[in-house]
Amino acid sequence: MHNLVMLIGRLANEPELTKTETGKKVLTIRLAVQRTYKNPDGIYEADFIRCKLWDGIAERASEYCHKGDLIAVRGQIRNETYEDKDSEKKYLTEIIVDKLNFLVTNKEKKQQ
């Protein structure tokens, strides 16, 4: 069995690097991935996919990634469950990224 995901999309928000209680660096981003078809109004919609980067890759991405950049990521899908403050069971799906490639930065896009 194999769990491998590859996505190309734009950063939907400015990445923010944080640390866990144990000191590990973590970067959570939302990647806007355009769908391959148009809706009835003739507009391409997008899916916003939560991605997490850890340690070294998180630190490097936080320095160079900015909102609007076009990037490619490779990783694994993770499904998590947790209870919120009201003891309701919540489900979370995210991509744990192990490789990130810059395709077009927002700065380069503005120059074109």
N, C-alpha and C positions, 0 to 999 in steps of 0.2 A: 504494500500500500504506500501511497505517496501523497503528501500534502504540500503542494507548491502553487503559489499564486504569483502572477506577474501583472502589474497594472501600470498604465500610463495616464497621468492626469495632472491637473494644476493644484497647487497648494491653495486651499480655501481660506486659510488663516495664517497669521504670522506664527511660526513655531516658537514654543517656549520650553526651555530646558528646565527640568526640575530634578530633585533628588529624592530617592526613597528614604525611609527611616534608617535603612542600613547603609546609605551613602551611594547607592547605585544611581547613575545618571539615566534619565528617561526623557524622551521627547515624544510627545503625542501630537500627531498632525491629522488633519482631515484632507483627504485627497478627492478632488472633484473629477470624476471619470465620466466623460461624455458618452451617452448611449449611441448606438450605431444607427438609430432610426429617428425620424422626426415625429413629433406629436401631431394631432389633427390641425394645430395652428401653424405647422411648418417649422417648429422650433425643436432643436436638439435639447433634450433634458439631460440631467446628469445625476449620478449617484454619488453621495458623499460618504466616503469610506474612511473609518477611523483606522489609523496606523500607529504602531508604537515602535520606537527605535531605542536601543539600549546601549549604554556605555560609550565606547569609542565612536561608533557610527552616529549615535545621538549627539555627541559633542560636535563632531564635524558638520553634521547636517544643520545644527542650530546656528553655526557660524555662517554658512553659505546659502541656506535655503530661505526664501522669502515668499510672502503671499504672492500668488500669481505665477510663480515659476512652474515650468513644465518639467516634470520628473518621471522617471520610471523606477518602480520598486519591485523587489522580489522578496517573498517571504512565505509565511505559513498562516493559514486561517486558524484563529483560536476562538472558541466559544466559551464564555464564562457565565456563571450565574452568581448572584449575590442577593442579599436582602437589603432593601432600603430602610430608611429610618422608621417607616410605618410597617415594617416586617413583611412587605410585599416582595415576592420573588421577581427579580429582574434578570433579563438576558442581555448579554453584550457580545457582539461579534466584532473582532478586530484582526488586523494583519500585523504579525510580528515580523518586522522588516529585517532582513540580513544583508541586503544589498540595495544601494540607491545610486542612480545615475542622473546627472543633470542633463536635460535636453535643451531647454531654452530658459534663460533667466528672465524675469520680468523686466530687468534693466535692458537686456538685449532686445526684447520684444518692443519696448518703447523707442529704441534706436532705429528699428526697421521701418 
